[in-house]
Amino acid sequence: MKNITLIIPAKKEPNSLPLVLNEITKKKINVKIIIIMDKKDYETFQAVKNFRCKVIFQSKKGYGNAIIDGIKNSKSKYSCIFYADGSTDPKYISKMLNKLKKEKLDLVFGSRYEKGAFSLDDDLITRFGNFVFTFLGNFLIRLKISDLLFTYILGKTEKFKSMNLSSNDYCLCIEIPIKSKNLGLKYSTIPCIERKRLADKKKVKAFSDGFKILVYLIKNFLNIINRK
């Protein structure tokens, strides 16, 4: 798996991110790692500066912007968006890669809502929100994806770059599958178990971030109608 770069956006994760990096090291997962953070996030930087990884400071604010900057800096054949909180289990990296190669895909999306998969980090609100947005994405945009908001994704780096992603916030979660469909990329999903975050606090604001994602989804639906 030496041709894979893990893209890890981090925001105030001084306790969880070192645990994530230690797990990858102990399990001898042969990947390159890019951590993207705000230049003012001094605690997280100090916590990871001695690990074998590349740290870059993001060009703007936001979760999406961190991922965009990570993709721009990835030079590996494959890139995998990975979480800094420990909820993404690294054992799925090889499974994603195997599926991508075997089925000649461009991207593989992790899913918490397929048979054999579930989330230990969900609460009632987030699970309901994930279900609603996934339903809307499949109904309005015809995405054919089982977990729209889970950005545990492995794909060909050139395909990520071809999307010209622009969402600096959590709208990136749905920008990736929407642009994958619009560009005619070959993608599929794989069932994953999302673990509980290891430490620190969740950054997603369920209602305000959810509203932004809803507006983004509706705008894309209207664009589809206008093109017809």
N, CA and C of each residue as an Amber inpcrd file, in Angstrom:
protein
   684
   0.8160000  -1.2160000   0.0000000   0.0000000   0.0000000   0.0000000
   0.8540000   1.2740000   0.0000000   2.1040000   1.1460000  -0.4350000
   3.0030000   2.2940000  -0.4050000   2.5890000   3.3840000  -1.3800000
   1.6680000   3.0660000  -2.3030000   1.2060000   4.0480000  -3.2740000
  -0.0170000   4.8220000  -2.7900000  -0.2940000   4.7540000  -1.4820000
  -1.4490000   5.4430000  -0.8990000  -0.9860000   6.5610000   0.0270000
  -1.6220000   7.7130000  -0.0980000  -1.4200000   8.8020000   0.8520000
  -2.6960000   8.9970000   1.6510000  -2.5670000   8.9590000   2.9680000
  -3.6990000   9.2720000   3.8390000  -3.7830000  10.7810000   3.9940000
  -4.9430000  11.3250000   3.7000000  -5.1810000  12.7560000   3.8580000
  -5.9960000  12.9430000   5.1300000  -5.3820000  13.5300000   6.1320000
  -6.0110000  13.6370000   7.4520000  -6.2130000  15.1010000   7.8310000
  -7.4340000  15.6300000   7.6690000  -7.7160000  16.9840000   8.1560000
  -7.8170000  16.9640000   9.6800000  -7.1740000  17.9050000  10.3230000
  -7.1600000  17.9030000  11.7940000  -7.4810000  19.2930000  12.3290000
  -8.3470000  19.3180000  13.3170000  -8.6800000  20.5740000  13.9900000
  -8.8080000  20.3010000  15.4810000  -7.8530000  20.8040000  16.2270000
  -7.8370000  20.6500000  17.6870000  -7.9900000  19.1770000  18.0780000
  -7.0590000  18.3560000  17.5940000  -7.0410000  16.9230000  17.9050000
  -5.6950000  16.5250000  18.5230000  -5.2330000  17.2480000  19.5710000
  -3.9110000  16.9440000  20.1400000  -3.8580000  15.6180000  20.8770000
  -5.0020000  15.0970000  21.2840000  -5.0230000  13.8420000  22.0330000
  -5.3650000  12.6400000  21.1510000  -6.3040000  12.8100000  20.2330000
  -6.7170000  11.6780000  19.4130000  -5.7660000  11.3960000  18.2550000
  -5.2600000  12.4340000  17.5940000  -4.4360000  12.2260000  16.4060000
  -3.1560000  11.4240000  16.6820000  -2.4330000  11.6690000  17.7720000
  -1.2720000  10.8150000  18.0510000  -1.6490000   9.3480000  18.2170000
  -2.8250000   9.0740000  18.7870000  -3.2850000   7.6870000  18.9260000
  -3.5480000   7.0690000  17.5580000  -4.1110000   7.8580000  16.6520000
  -4.3620000   7.3990000  15.2820000  -3.0390000   7.0580000  14.5960000
  -2.0670000   7.9500000  14.7040000  -0.7760000   7.7400000  14.0540000
  -0.0230000   6.5550000  14.6630000  -0.1420000   6.3940000  15.9710000
   0.4870000   5.2480000  16.6340000  -0.1250000   3.9300000  16.1640000
  -1.4370000   3.9210000  15.9760000  -2.1040000   2.7010000  15.5090000
  -1.6160000   2.3220000  14.1100000  -1.5060000   3.3090000  13.2380000
  -1.0250000   3.0550000  11.8860000   0.4050000   2.5200000  11.9140000
   1.2230000   3.0740000  12.8040000   2.6100000   2.6280000  12.9330000
   2.6950000   1.2060000  13.4780000   1.9430000   0.9270000  14.5380000
   1.9900000  -0.3980000  15.1630000   1.4830000  -1.4950000  14.2360000
   0.4900000  -1.1740000  13.4270000  -0.0680000  -2.1570000  12.4980000
   0.7290000  -2.2430000  11.1990000   1.8050000  -1.4430000  11.1300000
   2.7250000  -1.4650000   9.9850000   1.9900000  -1.2730000   8.6620000
   1.1100000  -0.2710000   8.6580000   0.3780000   0.0660000   7.4390000
   1.2580000   1.0030000   6.6170000   1.7160000   0.5120000   5.4870000
   2.7150000   1.2180000   4.6860000   2.0640000   2.2750000   3.7910000
   1.8130000   3.4340000   4.3700000   1.2020000   4.5380000   3.6330000
   1.9610000   5.8250000   3.9300000   1.8230000   6.7820000   3.0320000
   2.2990000   8.1340000   3.3100000   1.1720000   8.8710000   4.0240000
   1.5050000   9.8610000   4.8040000   0.4920000  10.5830000   5.5780000
   0.6920000  12.0840000   5.4270000  -0.4000000  12.7620000   5.0710000
  -0.4190000  14.2290000   5.0640000  -1.4510000  14.6970000   6.0740000
  -1.0230000  15.4960000   7.0260000  -1.9280000  16.0930000   8.0060000
  -2.0920000  17.5660000   7.6630000  -3.3410000  17.9970000   7.6060000
  -3.6240000  19.3740000   7.2380000  -4.3340000  20.0630000   8.4010000
  -3.8060000  21.1880000   8.8160000  -4.3740000  21.8800000   9.9760000
  -4.2190000  23.3880000   9.8430000  -4.9040000  24.0930000  10.6960000
  -4.7660000  25.5410000  10.7790000  -3.4150000  25.8750000  11.4030000
  -2.7690000  26.8920000  10.8880000  -1.4330000  27.2570000  11.3910000
  -1.4590000  27.7140000  12.8480000  -2.6480000  28.0760000  13.3510000
  -2.7660000  28.5040000  14.7420000  -3.0480000  27.3460000  15.6940000
  -3.2070000  26.1380000  15.1350000  -3.5120000  24.9650000  15.9620000
  -2.2050000  24.4170000  16.5530000  -1.6480000  25.1780000  17.4750000
  -0.3290000  24.8900000  18.0300000  -0.2870000  23.5560000  18.7720000
  -1.3180000  23.2540000  19.5450000  -1.3210000  22.0210000  20.3500000
  -1.2760000  20.7700000  19.4840000  -2.0930000  20.7520000  18.4270000
  -2.1020000  19.5830000  17.5500000  -0.7660000  19.4350000  16.8380000
  -0.1960000  20.5470000  16.3940000   1.1010000  20.5000000  15.7060000
   2.1790000  19.9320000  16.6290000   2.2170000  20.3930000  17.8650000
   3.2100000  19.8950000  18.8140000   3.0210000  18.4050000  19.0850000
   1.7780000  17.9420000  19.0580000   1.4860000  16.5420000  19.3670000
   1.9280000  15.5900000  18.2640000   2.0410000  16.0900000  17.0170000
   2.3260000  15.1790000  15.8920000   3.6360000  15.4850000  15.1600000
   4.3300000  16.5180000  15.5550000   5.4910000  16.9740000  14.7750000
   6.6240000  15.9490000  14.7000000   6.6610000  15.0070000  15.6370000
   7.7390000  14.0220000  15.6290000   7.3690000  12.7140000  14.9340000
   6.1610000  12.6320000  14.4130000   5.7520000  11.4450000  13.6710000
   6.2300000  11.5460000  12.2200000   6.3090000  10.3920000  11.5800000
   6.7340000  10.3570000  10.1750000   5.5350000  10.6990000   9.2830000
   5.3040000  11.9680000   9.1190000   4.2000000  12.4370000   8.2950000
   4.5050000  13.8580000   7.8420000   3.8030000  14.2770000   6.8090000
   3.9540000  15.6310000   6.3100000   2.8400000  16.4900000   6.8910000
   3.1870000  17.6000000   7.4850000   2.2030000  18.5260000   8.0360000
   2.1770000  19.7740000   7.1670000   0.9970000  20.1260000   6.6990000
   0.8580000  21.3720000   5.9470000  -0.2280000  22.2250000   6.6080000
  -0.0690000  23.5240000   6.4830000  -1.0630000  24.4460000   7.0300000
  -2.0160000  24.8550000   5.9160000  -3.3060000  24.7200000   6.1900000
  -4.2970000  24.9220000   5.1490000  -4.3670000  26.3670000   4.6900000
  -4.7660000  26.5410000   3.4330000  -4.7740000  27.8580000   2.8060000
  -5.9320000  28.7250000   3.2770000  -7.0300000  28.0700000   3.6920000
  -8.1970000  28.7850000   4.2070000  -8.7450000  28.0230000   5.4010000
  -9.8850000  28.4360000   5.9020000 -10.5290000  27.7570000   7.0190000
 -11.4380000  26.6430000   6.5070000 -11.7090000  25.6580000   7.3640000
 -12.7430000  24.6880000   7.0680000 -12.2600000  23.2840000   6.7890000
 -13.1490000  22.3210000   7.1030000 -12.8860000  20.8990000   6.8890000
 -12.6390000  20.5820000   5.4170000 -13.4980000  21.1280000   4.5610000
 -13.3580000  20.8750000   3.1360000 -12.0610000  21.4270000   2.5790000
 -11.7100000  22.6200000   3.0110000 -10.4720000  23.2350000   2.5340000
  -9.2520000  22.4000000   2.9100000  -9.2690000  21.8100000   4.1030000
  -8.1460000  20.9680000   4.5290000  -7.9970000  19.7640000   3.5970000
  -9.1130000  19.1600000   3.2300000  -9.0660000  18.0050000   2.3260000
  -8.6010000  18.4260000   0.9370000  -9.0920000  19.5530000   0.4460000
  -8.6870000  20.0590000  -0.8670000  -7.1770000  20.2890000  -0.9030000
  -6.6390000  20.9260000   0.1380000  -5.1990000  21.1680000   0.1970000
  -4.4180000  19.8550000   0.2870000  -4.9870000  18.8830000   0.9960000
  -4.3270000  17.5790000   1.0950000  -4.2600000  16.8860000  -0.2520000
  -5.3510000  16.9250000  -1.0010000  -5.3870000  16.3150000  -2.3350000
  -4.3730000  16.9840000  -3.2530000  -4.2910000  18.3040000  -3.1910000
  -3.3360000  19.0330000  -4.0330000  -1.9000000  18.6170000  -3.7350000
  -1.6240000  18.2540000  -2.5000000  -0.2540000  17.9060000  -2.0970000
   0.0460000  16.4130000  -2.1910000  -0.9460000  15.6100000  -2.5270000
  -0.7250000  14.1660000  -2.6380000  -0.0570000  13.8380000  -3.9720000
   1.0190000  13.0560000  -3.8990000   1.7330000  12.6520000  -5.1050000
   1.6500000  11.1420000  -5.3340000   0.8870000  10.4570000  -4.5030000
   0.7330000   9.0100000  -4.6340000  -0.3090000   8.6800000  -5.7100000
  -0.2980000   7.4410000  -6.1710000  -1.2790000   7.0010000  -7.1600000
  -2.6840000   7.0290000  -6.5700000  -2.7860000   6.6980000  -5.2580000
  -4.0800000   6.6690000  -4.5800000  -4.0500000   7.5870000  -3.3660000
  -5.1990000   8.1310000  -3.0480000  -5.3470000   8.9430000  -1.8330000
  -6.5510000   8.4430000  -1.0550000  -6.4730000   8.5640000   0.2670000
  -7.5640000   8.1140000   1.1350000  -7.8410000   9.1880000   2.1760000
  -9.0670000   9.6700000   2.2020000  -9.4630000  10.6450000   3.2200000
  -9.7070000   9.8880000   4.5200000  -9.0250000  10.2970000   5.5640000
  -9.0070000   9.5700000   6.8280000  -9.3040000  10.5520000   7.9540000
  -9.8700000  10.0630000   9.0610000 -10.2770000  10.9420000  10.1610000
  -9.2030000  11.0340000  11.2490000  -9.0820000  12.2170000  11.8210000
  -8.1000000  12.4460000  12.8770000  -8.5860000  12.0090000  14.2520000
  -9.8720000  11.6630000  14.3600000 -10.4350000  11.3500000  15.6760000
 -10.4080000   9.8570000  16.0200000  -9.9530000   9.0260000  15.0840000
  -9.8640000   7.5930000  15.3610000 -11.0900000   6.7910000  14.9910000
 -12.1110000   7.4420000  14.4480000 -13.3460000   6.7180000  14.1340000
 -13.2320000   5.8900000  12.8530000 -12.2950000   6.2260000  11.9760000
 -12.0790000   5.4280000  10.7660000 -11.0450000   4.3420000  11.0630000
 -11.4600000   3.0940000  10.9340000 -10.5900000   1.9530000  11.2140000
  -9.6670000   1.7190000  10.0180000  -8.3470000   1.7280000  10.2250000
  -7.4160000   1.5650000   9.0980000  -7.4630000   0.2000000   8.4230000
  -8.1250000  -0.7720000   9.0290000  -8.1820000  -2.0980000   8.4030000
  -8.9480000  -2.0760000   7.0820000  -9.7630000  -1.0410000   6.8730000
 -10.5470000  -0.9750000   5.6450000  -9.7580000  -0.4000000   4.4680000
  -8.5970000   0.1640000   4.7270000  -7.8080000   0.7620000   3.6380000
  -7.4700000  -0.2890000   2.5840000  -6.9520000  -1.4340000   3.0130000
  -6.5860000  -2.4930000   2.0650000  -7.8200000  -3.0730000   1.3780000
  -8.9430000  -3.1540000   2.1140000 -10.1780000  -3.6770000   1.5230000
 -10.6970000  -2.7380000   0.4370000 -10.6160000  -1.4350000   0.7070000
 -11.0230000  -0.4570000  -0.2970000 -10.1480000  -0.5660000  -1.5480000
  -8.8380000  -0.6590000  -1.3220000  -7.9060000  -0.7340000  -2.4420000
  -8.1420000  -1.9940000  -3.2690000  -8.3480000  -3.1080000  -2.6000000
  -8.5930000  -4.3690000  -3.3080000  -9.8630000  -4.2980000  -4.1530000
 -10.9040000  -3.6990000  -3.5840000 -12.1660000  -3.5630000  -4.3280000
 -11.9850000  -2.6440000  -5.5290000 -11.2630000  -1.5520000  -5.3180000
 -11.0320000  -0.5970000  -6.4000000 -10.2960000  -1.2560000  -7.5630000
  -9.2590000  -2.0290000  -7.2420000  -8.4700000  -2.6810000  -8.2910000
  -9.2610000  -3.8040000  -8.9690000  -9.9050000  -4.6300000  -8.1580000
 -10.6250000  -5.7900000  -8.6880000 -11.7590000  -5.3760000  -9.6130000
 -12.4890000  -4.3280000  -9.2490000 -13.6380000  -3.8990000 -10.0330000
 -13.3240000  -2.7340000 -10.9740000 -12.0270000  -2.3670000 -11.0260000
 -11.5640000  -1.2930000 -11.9200000 -12.3550000  -0.0050000 -11.6970000
 -12.3710000   0.4150000 -10.4320000 -13.1080000   1.6090000 -10.0340000
 -12.1850000   2.8150000  -9.9300000 -12.7880000   3.9840000  -9.8070000
 -12.0390000   5.2140000  -9.5680000 -12.0450000   5.5970000  -8.0940000
 -13.1630000   5.3050000  -7.4050000 -13.2820000   5.6180000  -5.9860000
 -14.0880000   4.5500000  -5.2690000 -13.7870000   4.3820000  -3.9810000
 -14.5710000   3.5110000  -3.1120000 -14.9440000   4.3130000  -1.8740000
 -16.2510000   4.3720000  -1.5950000 -16.7680000   5.1050000  -0.4440000
 -17.0390000   4.1380000   0.7040000 -16.5960000   4.4700000   1.9000000
 -16.9700000   3.7010000   3.0760000 -18.4200000   3.9860000   3.4290000
 -19.1250000   2.9600000   3.9000000 -20.5350000   3.1380000   4.2770000
 -20.8000000   2.5180000   5.6360000 -21.5020000   3.2770000   6.4720000
 -21.8700000   2.8020000   7.8060000 -23.2480000   2.1640000   7.8230000
 -23.9320000   2.1630000   6.6920000 -25.3340000   1.7600000   6.6900000
 -25.6530000   0.6310000   5.7180000 -24.6760000  -0.1840000   5.4230000
 -24.9140000  -1.3790000   4.6300000 -24.8900000  -2.6000000   5.5460000
 -25.2250000  -3.7570000   5.0040000 -25.2280000  -4.9800000   5.7890000
 -23.8290000  -5.2390000   6.3560000 -23.7880000  -5.4880000   7.6630000
 -22.5150000  -5.7460000   8.3200000 -21.7830000  -4.4980000   8.7580000
 -22.3930000  -3.3400000   8.5410000 -21.7700000  -2.0660000   8.9180000
 -22.6460000  -1.3300000   9.9180000 -22.0310000  -0.4810000  10.7100000
 -22.7810000   0.3670000  11.6410000 -21.8450000   1.4320000  12.1980000
 -22.4030000   2.3460000  12.9600000 -21.6150000   3.4190000  13.5560000
 -21.7380000   3.3860000  15.0740000 -20.6130000   3.4380000  15.7320000
 -20.5720000   3.5410000  17.1890000 -20.5060000   5.0060000  17.6290000
 -20.3670000   5.8980000  16.6330000 -20.2030000   7.3180000  16.9310000
 -21.4820000   8.1110000  16.6610000 -22.4630000   7.4720000  16.0530000
 -23.7420000   8.1250000  15.7630000 -24.5720000   8.3560000  17.0190000
 -25.3240000   9.4310000  17.0260000 -26.4130000   9.5630000  17.9880000
 -27.7130000   9.6410000  17.1750000 -28.8200000   9.8020000  17.8300000
 -30.1130000   9.7920000  17.1390000 -30.1990000  10.8910000  16.0870000
 -29.7030000  12.0800000  16.4200000 -29.7870000  13.2220000  15.5070000
 -28.9150000  12.9980000  14.2720000 -27.6630000  12.5910000  14.4760000
 -26.7620000  12.4250000  13.3370000 -27.1910000  11.2580000  12.4480000
 -27.6980000  10.1920000  13.0610000 -28.1440000   9.0560000  12.2550000
 -29.3490000   9.4490000  11.3960000 -30.2740000  10.1800000  11.9830000
 -31.4410000  10.6330000  11.2260000 -31.0100000  11.5720000  10.1010000
 -30.1020000  12.4970000  10.4290000 -29.6140000  13.4330000   9.4210000
 -28.9110000  12.7160000   8.2770000 -28.0800000  11.7340000   8.5980000
 -27.3860000  10.9700000   7.5660000 -28.3770000  10.2460000   6.6620000
 -29.4120000   9.6760000   7.2730000 -30.4230000   8.9660000   6.4950000
 -31.1490000   9.9170000   5.5450000 -31.5380000  11.0860000   6.0610000
 -32.2780000  12.0540000   5.2510000 -31.4320000  12.5410000   4.0810000
 -30.1790000  12.9240000   4.3440000 -29.3340000  13.4520000   3.2780000
 -28.9870000  12.3750000   2.2470000 -28.7870000  11.1570000   2.7100000
 -28.5140000  10.0700000   1.7720000 -29.7270000   9.8200000   0.8800000
 -30.9170000   9.8270000   1.4810000 -32.1440000   9.6490000   0.7050000
 -32.2940000  10.7590000  -0.3360000 -32.0870000  12.0070000   0.0820000
 -32.2450000  13.1410000  -0.8300000 -31.2130000  13.0880000  -1.9580000
 -29.9840000  12.7260000  -1.6110000 -28.9410000  12.6350000  -2.6300000
 -29.2620000  11.5820000  -3.6740000 -29.7700000  10.4560000  -3.2250000
 -30.1150000   9.3800000  -4.1560000 -31.3770000   9.7000000  -4.9570000
 -32.3400000  10.3620000  -4.3100000 -33.6100000  10.6720000  -4.9680000
 -33.4830000  11.8390000  -5.9510000 -32.8080000  12.9140000  -5.4960000
 -32.7200000  14.1190000  -6.3170000 -31.5880000  14.0670000  -7.3490000
 -30.4270000  13.5490000  -6.9250000 -29.2390000  13.5790000  -7.7870000
 -28.9580000  12.2230000  -8.4270000 -29.6570000  11.1730000  -7.9530000
 -29.4550000   9.8040000  -8.4560000 -28.0240000   9.3330000  -8.2120000
 -27.5550000   9.4850000  -6.9870000 -26.1680000   9.1690000  -6.6800000
 -25.8900000   7.6720000  -6.5100000 -26.8690000   6.9190000  -6.0670000
 -26.6900000   5.4830000  -5.8120000 -25.5550000   5.2470000  -4.8140000
 -25.7160000   5.8300000  -3.6300000 -24.7220000   5.6880000  -2.5680000
 -25.4680000   5.4850000  -1.2480000 -24.9080000   4.6920000  -0.3550000
 -25.6380000   4.3140000   0.8590000 -25.3040000   5.1500000   2.0880000
 -24.3050000   6.0240000   1.9850000 -23.9000000   6.8350000   3.1480000
 -23.2610000   8.1140000   2.6340000 -24.0770000   9.1270000   2.4170000
 -23.6320000  10.3210000   1.7140000 -22.6270000  11.1670000   2.4920000
 -22.7300000  11.1770000   3.8160000 -21.9320000  12.1180000   4.6030000
 -20.6680000  11.5220000   5.2190000 -20.3610000  10.2700000   4.9100000
 -19.1650000   9.6220000   5.4620000 -18.0240000   9.7970000   4.4610000
 -17.0300000  10.6030000   4.8180000 -15.9550000  10.8780000   3.8610000
 -14.7310000   9.9890000   4.0900000 -14.9830000   8.7400000   4.4280000
 -13.9080000   7.7460000   4.4410000 -13.8720000   7.2020000   3.0170000
 -13.0260000   7.7940000   2.1800000 -13.0330000   7.5210000   0.7440000
 -11.6140000   7.2420000   0.2620000 -11.4660000   6.2040000  -0.5300000
 -10.1940000   5.9120000  -1.1850000 -10.4010000   5.9840000  -2.6900000
  -9.4850000   6.6450000  -3.3790000  -9.6340000   6.7530000  -4.8230000
  -8.3290000   7.0860000  -5.5090000  -8.3850000   7.0900000  -6.8180000
  -7.2210000   7.4860000  -7.6070000  -7.0040000   8.9870000  -7.4340000
  -5.7890000   9.3570000  -7.1080000  -5.4960000  10.7660000  -6.8360000
  -5.8260000  11.6480000  -8.0250000  -5.5220000  11.1780000  -9.2220000
  -5.8070000  11.9790000 -10.4170000  -7.2990000  12.2550000 -10.5680000
  -8.1370000  11.3160000 -10.1120000  -9.5810000  11.5100000 -10.2030000
 -10.0650000  12.5200000  -9.1670000  -9.4830000  12.4550000  -7.9580000
  -9.8000000  13.4710000  -6.9550000  -9.4500000  14.8640000  -7.4930000
  -8.2810000  14.9760000  -8.1030000  -7.8220000  16.2710000  -8.5990000
  -8.6700000  16.7610000  -9.7620000  -9.1920000  15.8370000 -10.5660000
  -9.9940000  16.2170000 -11.7180000 -11.3340000  16.8490000 -11.3190000
 -11.7380000  16.6450000 -10.0700000 -13.0130000  17.1950000  -9.6050000
 -12.9670000  18.7060000  -9.3900000 -11.7610000  19.2580000  -9.2270000
 -11.6310000  20.6940000  -8.9250000 -12.5520000  21.0880000  -7.7710000
 -12.3930000  20.4060000  -6.6590000 -13.2500000  20.6270000  -5.4930000
 -13.1210000  22.0530000  -4.9750000 -14.2210000  22.6040000  -4.4660000
 -14.2140000  24.0160000  -4.0620000 -14.8900000  24.2940000  -2.7170000
 -15.5420000  23.2940000  -2.1290000 -16.2690000  23.5180000  -0.8630000
 -15.3020000  23.5170000   0.3120000 -15.1900000  24.6430000   0.9760000
 -14.2720000  24.7390000   2.1080000 -14.8650000  24.1980000   3.4070000
 -16.1790000  23.9640000   3.4220000 -16.8330000  23.4880000   4.6370000
 -17.2470000  22.0250000   4.4680000 -18.2200000  21.5800000   5.2720000
 -18.6460000  20.1780000   5.2340000 -19.4540000  19.8290000   3.9870000
 -19.7700000  20.8220000   3.1670000 -20.4440000  20.5240000   1.8990000
 -19.5620000  19.6560000   1.0040000 -18.2770000  19.6220000   1.2860000
 -17.3780000  18.7670000   0.5190000 -17.8050000  17.3070000   0.5920000
 -18.4470000  16.9290000   1.7060000 -18.9100000  15.5480000   1.8760000
 -19.8050000  15.1130000   0.7210000 -20.6260000  16.0330000   0.2230000
 -21.5160000  15.6670000  -0.8780000 -21.0120000  16.1940000  -2.2190000
 -20.0900000  17.1430000  -2.1950000 -19.5060000  17.6000000  -3.4580000
 -18.7420000  16.4730000  -4.1390000 -18.0420000  15.6570000  -3.3530000
 -17.2600000  14.5640000  -3.9420000 -18.1490000  13.5550000  -4.6700000
 -19.1980000  12.9880000  -4.0250000 -20.0370000  12.0500000  -4.7820000
 -20.7920000  12.6950000  -5.9420000 -21.2260000  13.9510000  -5.7870000
 -21.9390000  14.6200000  -6.8740000 -21.0250000  14.7960000  -8.0880000
 -19.8000000  15.2630000  -7.8560000 -18.8800000  15.4550000  -8.9750000
 -18.3950000  14.1210000  -9.5420000 -18.3300000  13.0930000  -8.6960000
 -17.9830000  11.7590000  -9.1960000 -19.0090000  11.3140000 -10.2220000
 -20.2740000  11.5540000  -9.9080000 -21.3450000  11.1850000 -10.8380000
 -21.3180000  12.0590000 -12.0830000 -21.1600000  13.3620000 -11.9060000
 -21.1690000  14.2850000 -13.0390000 -20.0300000  14.0150000 -14.0140000
 -18.8950000  13.5720000 -13.4850000 -17.7250000  13.2990000 -14.3260000
 -17.7380000  11.8910000 -14.9060000 -18.7450000  11.1080000 -14.5140000
 -18.8400000   9.7480000 -15.0270000 -17.8020000   8.8020000 -14.4480000
 -17.3620000   9.0740000 -13.2250000 -16.3720000   8.2070000 -12.5920000
 -17.0270000   6.9110000 -12.1250000 -16.2380000   5.8710000 -12.0540000
 -16.7280000   4.5780000 -11.5920000 -16.4970000   4.4840000 -10.0870000
 -17.5790000   4.3500000  -9.3270000 -17.4300000   4.2860000  -7.8750000
 -18.3770000   3.2470000  -7.2860000 -18.0240000   2.8060000  -6.0830000
 -18.8430000   1.8480000  -5.3570000 -18.6350000   2.0920000  -3.8640000
 -19.2260000   1.2370000  -3.0450000 -19.1230000   1.3970000  -1.5920000
 -18.6430000   0.1010000  -0.9470000 -18.2150000   0.2190000   0.2950000
 -17.8170000  -0.9430000   1.0710000 -18.3210000  -0.7470000   2.5020000
 -18.9150000  -1.7690000   3.1150000 -19.4140000  -1.6000000   4.4850000
 -18.2810000  -1.4070000   5.4860000 -18.4470000  -0.4310000   6.3670000
 -17.4400000  -0.1160000   7.3890000 -18.1000000   0.0380000   8.7530000
 -17.3680000  -0.2740000   9.7750000 -17.8010000   0.0080000  11.1410000
 -17.0890000   1.2760000  11.6030000 -17.8690000   2.3050000  11.8690000
 -17.2960000   3.5460000  12.3720000 -17.1320000   3.4350000  13.8870000
 -15.9170000   3.6500000  14.3600000 -15.6470000   3.5520000  15.7900000
 -15.9780000   4.8750000  16.4870000 -16.0260000   4.8380000  17.8080000
 -16.1800000   6.0700000  18.5760000 -14.8850000   6.8760000  18.4840000
 -15.0120000   8.1910000  18.5030000 -13.8030000   9.0030000  18.4950000
 -12.9790000   8.6940000  19.7310000 -11.6710000   8.7610000  19.6210000
 -10.7740000   8.3590000  20.6950000 -10.6470000   9.4190000  21.7870000
 -10.7030000  10.6770000  21.3980000 -10.5280000  11.7650000  22.3710000
 -10.9580000  13.0800000  21.7260000 -10.8340000  14.1660000  22.4810000
 -11.1580000  15.5050000  22.0100000 -12.6530000  15.6290000  21.6440000
 -13.0500000  16.7670000  21.1080000 -14.4700000  17.0340000  20.9030000
 -14.8570000  16.9930000  19.4220000 -16.0840000  16.5600000  19.1710000
 -16.6240000  16.5440000  17.8070000 -16.7510000  17.9740000  17.3030000
 -16.3850000  18.1930000  16.0400000 -16.3830000  19.5480000  15.4760000
 -17.6320000  19.8630000  14.6500000 -18.3300000  18.8450000  14.1850000
 -19.5010000  19.0640000  13.3430000 -20.6450000  19.6620000  14.1680000
 -21.2620000  20.7070000  13.6460000 -22.4440000  21.3030000  14.2630000
 -23.6540000  20.8030000  13.4840000 -24.3890000  19.8880000  14.0860000
 -25.4120000  19.1370000  13.3690000 -26.3970000  20.0240000  12.6140000
 -26.8920000  21.0770000  13.2290000 -27.9540000  21.8710000  12.6100000
 -27.4150000  22.9090000  11.6280000 -26.4160000  23.6810000  12.0240000
 -25.9050000  24.7180000  11.1240000 -25.1680000  24.1120000   9.9290000
 -24.3390000  23.0930000  10.1820000 -23.6410000  22.4390000   9.0730000
 -24.6260000  21.6560000   8.2040000 -25.6090000  21.0460000   8.8530000
 -26.6370000  20.3240000   8.1080000 -27.4160000  21.2430000   7.1820000
 -27.7070000  22.4590000   7.6350000 -28.4380000  23.4220000   6.8060000
 -27.6190000  23.8100000   5.5770000 -26.3220000  24.0320000   5.7650000
 -25.4460000  24.3830000   4.6390000 -25.4250000  23.2540000   3.6030000
 -25.3560000  22.0230000   4.0950000 -25.3300000  20.8730000   3.1950000
 -26.6490000  20.7590000   2.4300000 -27.7640000  21.0110000   3.1240000
 -29.0720000  20.9580000   2.4760000 -29.1770000  21.9950000   1.3570000
 -28.7240000  23.2100000   1.6290000 -28.7580000  24.2710000   0.6190000
 -27.9000000  23.8780000  -0.5830000 -26.7220000  23.3200000  -0.3140000
 -25.8180000  22.9010000  -1.3880000 -26.4690000  21.8170000  -2.2480000
 -27.1300000  20.8780000  -1.5810000 -27.7890000  19.7780000  -2.2830000
 -28.9190000  20.2950000  -3.1800000 -29.7180000  21.2080000  -2.6440000
 -30.8260000  21.7760000  -3.4110000 -30.3140000  22.5690000  -4.6120000
 -29.2420000  23.3410000  -4.4210000 -28.6680000  24.1140000  -5.5270000
 -28.2230000  23.1970000  -6.6640000 -27.6210000  22.0700000  -6.3100000
 -27.1750000  21.1290000  -7.3390000 -28.3580000  20.4840000  -8.0470000
 -29.4200000  20.2190000  -7.2990000 -30.6250000  19.6680000  -7.9100000
 -31.2320000  20.6640000  -8.8970000 -31.2980000  21.9420000  -8.5130000
 -31.8420000  22.9830000  -9.3930000 -30.9870000  23.1530000 -10.6410000
 -29.6750000  22.9990000 -10.4790000 -28.7680000  23.0910000 -11.6380000
 -29.0690000  21.9750000 -12.6350000 -29.3710000  20.7930000 -12.1090000
 -29.7000000  19.6590000 -12.9830000 -30.9820000  19.9540000 -13.7570000
 -31.9800000  20.5040000 -13.0810000 -33.2570000  20.8340000 -13.7220000
 -33.0580000  21.8900000 -14.8060000 -32.2380000  22.8980000 -14.5030000
 -32.0240000  24.0000000 -15.4450000 -31.2810000  23.5430000 -16.6990000
 -30.4760000  22.5030000 -16.5530000 -29.7210000  22.0010000 -17.7130000
 -30.5830000  21.1830000 -18.6580000 -31.7360000  20.7090000 -18.1450000
 -32.6040000  19.8540000 -18.9710000 -33.4040000  20.7020000 -19.9660000
